[in-house]
Amino acid sequence: KSSVQTIGEEQIQNPYTELLVLKGHRDIARFLVQIDDYRFASAGDDGIIFLWNAQTGEKLYELHGHTHKITAIAPFSSSDVTEEKMNLIITASADRTVIVWDCTSGRQVQKVSCFHSTVKCLTVLQRLNVWLSGGSDLCVWNQKLDLLCKTSHLTDAGISALVELPKNCVAAAVGKELIIFRLSASNNGSEGWNILEVKRLVDHQDNISSLVSVNDLTFVTGSHIGELIVWDALDWTKQASECNFWDSSVCPDVQPEIKLSQSPHETSVQHLTSDEECVFAAVGKGIYVYNLQMKRVIACQRTAHDSSVLHIEKLPNRQLISCSEDGSVRIWELREKQQLPAEPVPTGFFNMWGFGRTNKQANQAAKKMQENTPVYFLELVGDLIGHSSAVQMFLYFGELGLATCSADHLIILWKDGERESSLRSLTLFKKLAQNGDLQLKL
């Protein structure tokens, strides 16, 4: 391993020094979704959904209903005013069924098995109190799993990802194309809905592999050959693009490996996440920070892991977490580089030919730009070793820690060792105090 990728035994900035191993899955655990502040669900290739307590690691429910692997999962809070608020999850499976589950009781609320192909993605439009399923067509459902409307058959490849846009629109990734649909309620007072295709965007050269909403004005897509496109969420025009993630000029301070060709696997955008300021992209083995205002990559780690990065998230502080096919989970901190003063342009030879002034002006402009543009880098501050196979994704629970799922069938809860030790001490002191009061009463 290169020195960039390794970290010393003393990981001062890594709080996750304790772990809880949660067993139950019999095959690859692929998905994690947060239900509330302390509960989450896991699902994978065994077709079973587990509900867990993120604080204690307790298994709350084991949900059986699918006969094949889970292909998509989404949380859904019921907002029916006539009923008490319910926390639901929706799961889709390769058995061509979709099930709605009640997270409080663990019971099956509703099941639908009218699909002609596997549902690959689920998106909840909380504001409209409906949810969408994407496969060979796009379907709109209410909470009770009544089909409100659907598109005609789009393609055999199907919809691979969906993202909500303003004005009741959604963007669907269908192969290389991005299709914009608009939802509208029927005007005749009935509960009917309409779904209309309004635009097809064909700017990508390869299949779209990742899709993320930044805010009400912007969303971003990434493809298998490393293209990242920034879109206007209102008029769906292309705002910016980046397709040179593997180019050494993106990170001039990093020595690139000499290769005759770049395989698609090494440049594929596996996952995108965003805060309002930047998009964080998992591209091949690397992670890249793309600033939306500057419209360029401001920091990167080209070999953040030994294999493809599968998931990346920004924490509330300036840290990032990434996980990989190599089984590792890593914490990175986005730091600002100390700038060196710009070197003066040599005179003499250029002055002889009358180039001195133009170079001087260019140098001053470059110097000013360099002074005003901070340069960042990603520093490895934590390395979490616990899984023996590809880590598919993770959930961040703040003080309660981090949950990861893996191809080794395990869920791991990573805990802040100091916090857990303090909590245990506090519990012990309370017990001792209670025992002391009991003895005094006796």
C-alpha positions as CSV (number, residue, x, y, z in Angstrom):
1,K,0.0,0.0,0.0
2,S,1.1,3.6,-0.6
3,S,1.9,5.8,2.4
4,V,-1.1,7.9,1.5
5,Q,-3.5,5.1,2.2
6,T,-2.1,3.9,5.6
7,I,-2.5,5.4,9.0
8,G,-0.6,4.9,12.2
9,E,-1.9,2.7,15.1
10,E,-2.7,5.9,17.0
11,Q,-5.8,7.2,15.1
12,I,-6.3,10.3,17.3
13,Q,-9.2,11.7,15.2
14,N,-11.0,8.4,14.7
15,P,-13.5,8.0,17.6
16,Y,-14.8,4.6,16.4
17,T,-12.7,2.3,18.7
18,E,-15.5,-0.1,19.6
19,L,-17.7,-2.2,17.4
20,L,-20.8,-4.3,17.7
21,V,-21.2,-7.2,15.2
22,L,-24.9,-7.8,14.3
23,K,-25.6,-11.2,12.8
24,G,-28.7,-12.5,11.0
25,H,-28.3,-12.1,7.3
26,R,-27.4,-15.3,5.3
27,D,-26.2,-13.5,2.2
28,I,-24.8,-10.2,1.1
29,A,-26.3,-7.3,3.2
30,R,-26.7,-4.5,0.6
31,F,-29.0,-1.9,1.9
32,L,-29.4,0.2,5.1
33,V,-32.1,2.8,5.7
34,Q,-32.7,5.0,8.7
35,I,-36.2,4.8,10.2
36,D,-35.8,7.4,13.0
37,D,-33.2,8.7,15.4
38,Y,-32.3,5.3,16.7
39,R,-33.7,2.6,14.4
40,F,-32.6,1.3,11.0
41,A,-33.4,-1.5,8.6
42,S,-31.0,-3.8,6.7
43,A,-31.8,-5.9,3.6
44,G,-29.9,-7.9,1.0
45,D,-29.7,-10.9,-1.2
46,D,-31.3,-13.3,1.3
47,G,-34.6,-11.5,0.9
48,I,-34.9,-10.9,4.6
49,I,-35.3,-7.4,6.2
50,F,-34.1,-6.8,9.7
51,L,-35.0,-3.9,12.0
52,W,-32.2,-2.9,14.5
53,N,-31.7,-0.6,17.4
54,A,-28.7,1.6,16.5
55,Q,-28.0,2.4,20.2
56,T,-27.9,-1.1,21.6
57,G,-27.5,-3.3,18.5
58,E,-30.7,-5.2,19.5
59,K,-32.6,-7.0,16.7
60,L,-36.1,-5.7,16.8
61,Y,-37.8,-7.6,14.0
62,E,-37.0,-10.1,11.3
63,L,-39.3,-9.5,8.3
64,H,-40.1,-12.4,5.9
65,G,-42.2,-12.0,2.8
66,H,-39.9,-11.9,-0.2
67,T,-38.6,-15.1,-1.9
68,H,-35.6,-13.5,-3.8
69,K,-33.0,-10.8,-3.2
70,I,-34.1,-7.3,-2.2
71,T,-33.4,-4.8,-5.0
72,A,-34.6,-1.5,-3.4
73,I,-35.7,-0.2,0.0
74,A,-37.1,3.2,1.1
75,P,-38.5,4.6,4.4
76,F,-41.9,6.2,4.3
77,S,-43.7,8.2,7.1
78,S,-47.4,8.1,6.8
79,S,-49.0,11.6,7.0
80,D,-52.6,10.6,7.1
81,V,-54.3,13.1,9.5
82,T,-57.0,10.6,10.5
83,E,-54.5,8.1,11.8
84,E,-51.5,8.1,14.1
85,K,-48.2,8.8,12.3
86,M,-46.7,5.5,11.1
87,N,-43.1,4.7,10.2
88,L,-43.2,2.4,7.2
89,I,-40.6,0.9,4.9
90,I,-41.2,-0.2,1.3
91,T,-39.1,-3.1,-0.1
92,A,-38.8,-4.3,-3.7
93,S,-37.5,-7.7,-4.7
94,A,-36.3,-9.7,-7.7
95,D,-39.4,-11.9,-7.0
96,R,-41.3,-8.9,-8.7
97,T,-43.1,-8.0,-5.6
98,V,-43.2,-4.8,-3.5
99,I,-44.2,-4.9,0.2
100,V,-45.0,-2.1,2.7
101,W,-44.0,-2.9,6.3
102,D,-45.0,-1.3,9.6
103,C,-41.8,-0.6,11.5
104,T,-43.6,-0.4,14.9
105,S,-45.2,-3.9,14.8
106,G,-43.0,-5.5,12.1
107,R,-46.1,-6.6,10.3
108,Q,-46.8,-6.6,6.5
109,V,-49.2,-3.8,5.6
110,Q,-49.6,-4.5,1.9
111,K,-48.1,-6.5,-0.9
112,V,-48.3,-6.0,-4.6
113,S,-47.2,-8.6,-7.2
114,C,-48.4,-7.2,-10.5
115,F,-45.0,-6.2,-11.9
116,H,-43.8,-7.4,-15.2
117,S,-40.2,-6.9,-14.3
118,T,-38.0,-6.3,-11.2
119,V,-38.4,-3.0,-9.5
120,K,-34.9,-1.5,-9.3
121,C,-35.5,1.7,-7.4
122,L,-38.1,3.3,-5.1
123,T,-38.6,7.0,-4.3
124,V,-41.0,8.6,-1.8
125,L,-42.5,12.0,-2.6
126,Q,-43.4,12.9,1.0
127,R,-45.0,16.2,0.1
128,L,-47.5,14.5,-2.3
129,N,-47.9,11.5,0.0
130,V,-47.1,9.1,-2.9
131,W,-44.2,6.9,-3.9
132,L,-42.7,5.8,-7.2
133,S,-41.3,2.5,-8.4
134,G,-38.9,2.3,-11.3
135,G,-38.4,-0.8,-13.4
136,S,-39.4,-1.3,-17.1
137,D,-41.9,1.4,-16.4
138,L,-42.6,4.1,-13.8
139,C,-45.5,3.6,-11.4
140,V,-47.1,6.0,-8.9
141,W,-48.6,4.5,-5.8
142,N,-50.3,5.8,-2.6
143,Q,-49.6,4.6,0.9
144,K,-52.1,1.7,0.6
145,L,-50.4,0.5,-2.6
146,D,-53.1,1.5,-4.9
147,L,-51.7,2.1,-8.4
148,L,-52.5,5.8,-9.2
149,C,-50.9,5.8,-12.7
150,K,-48.0,4.4,-14.7
151,T,-46.0,5.1,-17.9
152,S,-46.0,2.8,-20.9
153,H,-43.1,0.3,-21.2
154,L,-39.9,2.4,-21.4
155,T,-37.1,-0.1,-22.0
156,D,-36.1,-3.7,-21.1
157,A,-33.1,-2.2,-19.3
158,G,-35.5,-0.2,-17.1
159,I,-35.1,2.7,-14.7
160,S,-31.9,2.3,-12.6
161,A,-32.3,5.5,-10.4
162,L,-34.8,8.2,-9.6
163,V,-34.5,11.6,-8.0
164,E,-37.2,14.1,-7.0
165,L,-37.2,17.5,-8.7
166,P,-39.2,20.7,-8.0
167,K,-42.7,21.4,-9.5
168,N,-43.8,17.8,-9.0
169,C,-41.2,16.4,-11.4
170,V,-38.8,13.5,-11.2
171,A,-35.7,12.5,-13.2
172,A,-35.3,8.9,-14.1
173,A,-32.0,7.3,-15.3
174,V,-32.7,4.9,-18.2
175,G,-29.5,3.7,-19.7
176,K,-27.6,6.7,-21.1
177,E,-30.8,8.8,-21.0
178,L,-32.2,11.0,-18.3
179,I,-36.0,11.2,-18.6
180,I,-37.9,14.0,-16.9
181,F,-41.5,13.2,-15.8
182,R,-44.1,15.5,-14.3
183,L,-46.9,14.2,-11.9
184,S,-50.2,15.9,-11.7
185,A,-53.4,15.2,-9.9
186,S,-56.6,14.9,-12.0
187,N,-58.7,18.1,-12.3
188,N,-62.0,16.3,-12.0
189,G,-61.9,16.0,-8.2
190,S,-61.2,12.2,-8.2
191,E,-58.1,10.7,-6.7
192,G,-56.6,10.0,-10.2
193,W,-53.1,11.0,-11.2
194,N,-51.3,11.6,-14.4
195,I,-47.7,11.1,-15.3
196,L,-46.3,12.8,-18.3
197,E,-42.9,12.6,-20.0
198,V,-41.7,16.1,-20.6
199,K,-38.1,15.8,-21.7
200,R,-35.3,13.4,-22.6
201,L,-31.7,14.5,-21.9
202,V,-29.1,12.6,-23.9
203,D,-25.8,14.3,-22.9
204,H,-24.2,11.2,-21.3
205,Q,-22.0,9.0,-23.4
206,D,-22.5,5.9,-21.2
207,N,-25.1,4.5,-18.8
208,I,-25.9,6.7,-15.8
209,S,-24.7,5.0,-12.6
210,S,-25.5,7.7,-10.0
211,L,-28.0,10.5,-9.4
212,V,-28.2,13.0,-6.6
213,S,-30.3,16.1,-5.8
214,V,-28.2,19.0,-4.4
215,N,-31.0,21.5,-3.7
216,D,-34.2,22.9,-5.4
217,L,-32.1,24.4,-8.1
218,T,-29.5,21.7,-8.9
219,F,-29.1,18.0,-9.4
220,V,-26.1,15.9,-10.6
221,T,-25.6,12.7,-12.5
222,G,-22.6,10.4,-13.0
223,S,-21.9,7.7,-15.6
224,H,-19.9,4.5,-16.0
225,I,-17.2,6.3,-18.0
226,G,-16.6,8.9,-15.4
227,E,-18.8,11.8,-16.7
228,L,-20.3,14.1,-14.1
229,I,-23.0,16.5,-15.2
230,V,-24.5,19.3,-13.2
231,W,-28.1,20.1,-14.2
232,D,-30.5,22.9,-13.6
233,A,-33.4,21.3,-11.6
234,L,-36.0,23.8,-13.0
235,D,-35.4,23.9,-16.7
236,W,-33.2,20.7,-17.0
237,T,-30.3,22.5,-18.8
238,K,-26.7,21.4,-18.5
239,Q,-24.9,23.8,-16.2
240,A,-21.4,22.2,-16.0
241,S,-19.6,18.9,-16.5
242,E,-16.5,17.1,-15.5
243,C,-15.1,14.0,-17.3
244,N,-11.4,14.1,-16.5
245,F,-11.4,12.5,-13.1
246,W,-8.5,10.2,-14.1
247,D,-6.5,13.1,-15.7
248,S,-3.3,14.0,-13.8
249,S,-4.1,17.7,-14.2
250,V,-7.0,17.3,-11.8
251,C,-4.5,16.5,-9.1
252,P,-1.2,17.8,-10.4
253,D,0.6,17.0,-7.0
254,V,-0.3,13.3,-7.3
255,Q,1.9,11.1,-9.5
256,P,-0.4,9.1,-11.8
257,E,0.2,5.4,-12.5
258,I,1.4,4.9,-16.1
259,K,-1.3,2.9,-18.0
260,L,-1.9,2.3,-21.6
261,S,-5.7,2.5,-21.2
262,Q,-8.2,3.3,-18.6
263,S,-10.8,0.6,-18.0
264,P,-14.4,1.7,-17.4
265,H,-14.4,0.0,-14.0
266,E,-11.6,2.4,-12.8
267,T,-13.5,5.6,-13.9
268,S,-17.1,4.6,-13.1
269,V,-19.0,7.1,-10.8
270,Q,-20.3,4.6,-8.3
271,H,-21.9,7.0,-5.9
272,L,-22.6,10.7,-5.5
273,T,-23.5,12.8,-2.4
274,S,-23.7,16.5,-1.9
275,D,-23.9,19.4,0.5
276,E,-25.0,22.7,-0.8
277,E,-21.5,23.7,-1.7
278,C,-19.8,20.6,-3.2
279,V,-20.5,17.2,-4.8
280,F,-18.6,14.3,-3.4
281,A,-18.0,11.6,-6.0
282,A,-16.8,8.0,-5.6
283,V,-15.0,7.4,-8.9
284,G,-13.2,4.1,-9.4
285,K,-10.9,3.6,-6.4
286,G,-10.8,7.4,-5.7
287,I,-12.9,10.1,-4.1
288,Y,-13.3,13.6,-5.6
289,V,-14.6,16.9,-4.3
290,Y,-16.3,19.0,-7.0
291,N,-17.0,22.6,-6.1
292,L,-20.3,23.7,-7.7
293,Q,-19.5,27.4,-7.7
294,M,-16.0,27.0,-9.1
295,K,-17.2,24.2,-11.4
296,R,-14.0,22.2,-10.9
297,V,-12.5,19.5,-8.7
298,I,-10.9,21.1,-5.6
299,A,-9.6,18.0,-3.9
300,C,-9.1,14.3,-4.5
301,Q,-7.7,11.0,-3.4
302,R,-7.1,9.0,-6.5
303,T,-6.4,5.8,-4.7
304,A,-8.6,6.2,-1.6
305,H,-9.1,2.5,-1.4
306,D,-7.5,-0.6,-2.9
307,S,-10.7,-1.4,-4.8
308,S,-13.8,0.5,-6.1
309,V,-15.4,2.9,-3.6
310,L,-19.1,1.9,-3.3
311,H,-20.5,4.6,-1.0
312,I,-19.5,8.0,0.2
313,E,-21.1,10.5,2.7
314,K,-20.2,14.0,4.0
315,L,-20.5,14.3,7.8
316,P,-21.8,17.5,9.5
317,N,-18.1,18.5,10.2
318,R,-15.5,18.7,7.4
319,Q,-15.1,14.9,7.3
320,L,-16.1,12.3,4.7
321,I,-16.6,8.6,5.1
322,S,-16.0,6.1,2.3
323,C,-16.4,2.4,2.0
324,S,-15.1,0.0,-0.6
325,E,-15.1,-3.4,-2.2
326,D,-11.8,-4.0,-0.4
327,G,-13.7,-4.3,2.9
328,S,-12.5,-1.1,4.4
329,V,-14.2,2.0,5.8
330,R,-12.2,5.2,5.9
331,I,-12.6,8.7,7.4
332,W,-11.2,11.7,5.5
333,E,-10.9,15.3,6.5
334,L,-11.1,18.1,3.9
335,R,-8.2,20.5,4.7
336,E,-6.9,23.6,3.2
337,K,-3.4,23.6,1.9
338,Q,-0.9,26.3,2.9
339,Q,-0.1,28.2,-0.3
340,L,3.4,29.0,-1.4
341,P,4.0,32.5,-2.8
342,A,3.9,32.6,-6.6
343,E,7.3,32.8,-8.3
344,P,8.1,35.9,-10.3
345,V,8.3,35.4,-14.1
346,P,12.0,35.7,-15.2
347,T,12.8,38.8,-17.3
348,G,15.6,39.4,-19.8
349,F,15.0,37.0,-22.6
350,F,11.2,37.7,-22.8
351,N,11.9,41.5,-22.5
352,M,14.2,41.3,-25.5
353,W,11.3,40.2,-27.6
354,G,8.8,42.5,-26.0
355,F,7.0,39.8,-24.1
356,G,7.8,41.1,-20.6
357,R,4.7,43.2,-20.1
358,T,2.2,40.6,-21.1
359,N,3.9,38.0,-19.0
360,K,4.0,40.3,-16.1
361,Q,0.2,41.0,-16.4
362,A,-0.5,37.3,-16.8
363,N,1.7,36.5,-13.7
364,Q,-0.1,39.1,-11.6
365,A,-3.5,37.7,-12.7
366,A,-2.4,34.2,-11.9
367,K,-1.0,35.3,-8.5
368,K,-4.2,37.1,-7.6
369,M,-6.2,34.0,-8.6
370,Q,-3.9,31.8,-6.6
371,E,-4.3,34.0,-3.5
372,N,-8.1,34.1,-3.8
373,T,-8.6,30.4,-4.5
374,P,-7.9,28.1,-1.6
375,V,-6.5,24.7,-2.4
376,Y,-7.7,21.7,-0.5
377,F,-6.6,18.1,0.1
378,L,-8.2,15.0,1.7
379,E,-6.3,13.6,4.6
380,L,-6.9,10.1,5.9
381,V,-7.8,10.3,9.7
382,G,-9.4,7.0,10.4
383,D,-9.3,3.4,9.0
384,L,-12.1,1.1,10.3
385,I,-11.1,-2.6,9.8
386,G,-13.8,-5.1,10.7
387,H,-15.4,-6.5,7.6
388,S,-13.9,-9.3,5.6
389,S,-15.6,-8.5,2.3
390,A,-17.0,-5.6,0.3
391,V,-18.7,-2.9,2.4
392,Q,-21.8,-2.0,0.4
393,M,-22.9,1.2,2.3
394,F,-23.2,2.8,5.7
395,L,-25.5,5.0,7.8
396,Y,-24.2,7.8,10.1
397,F,-26.1,8.1,13.4
398,G,-24.3,11.0,15.0
399,E,-23.5,10.3,18.6
400,L,-24.8,6.7,18.3
401,G,-22.1,5.9,15.7
402,L,-21.9,4.4,12.3
403,A,-23.7,1.3,10.8
404,T,-22.1,-0.6,7.9
405,C,-23.3,-3.6,5.9
406,S,-21.2,-6.0,3.9
407,A,-20.9,-9.0,1.5
408,D,-19.6,-10.9,4.6
409,H,-23.4,-11.0,5.7
410,L,-22.6,-8.8,8.7
411,I,-23.8,-5.5,10.0
412,I,-21.3,-3.6,12.2
413,L,-22.1,-0.8,14.5
414,W,-19.0,1.3,15.1
415,K,-19.1,3.2,18.4
416,D,-17.2,6.1,20.0
417,G,-15.1,4.2,22.5
418,E,-14.8,7.2,24.9
419,R,-18.5,7.9,24.9
420,E,-19.4,4.3,25.4
421,S,-16.9,4.0,28.3
422,S,-18.4,7.1,30.0
423,L,-22.0,5.7,29.6
424,R,-21.0,2.4,31.2
425,S,-19.3,4.3,34.1
426,L,-22.4,6.4,34.5
427,T,-24.7,3.3,34.6
428,L,-22.4,1.6,37.1
429,F,-22.4,4.7,39.4
430,K,-26.2,4.8,39.2
431,K,-26.4,1.1,40.2
432,L,-24.0,1.6,43.1
433,A,-26.0,4.7,44.3
434,Q,-29.2,2.7,44.0
435,N,-27.7,-0.2,46.0
436,G,-26.4,2.2,48.6
437,D,-29.9,3.7,49.0
438,L,-31.4,0.2,49.3
439,Q,-28.9,-0.7,52.1
440,L,-29.6,2.5,54.0
441,K,-33.4,1.7,53.9
442,L,-32.8,-1.8,55.1
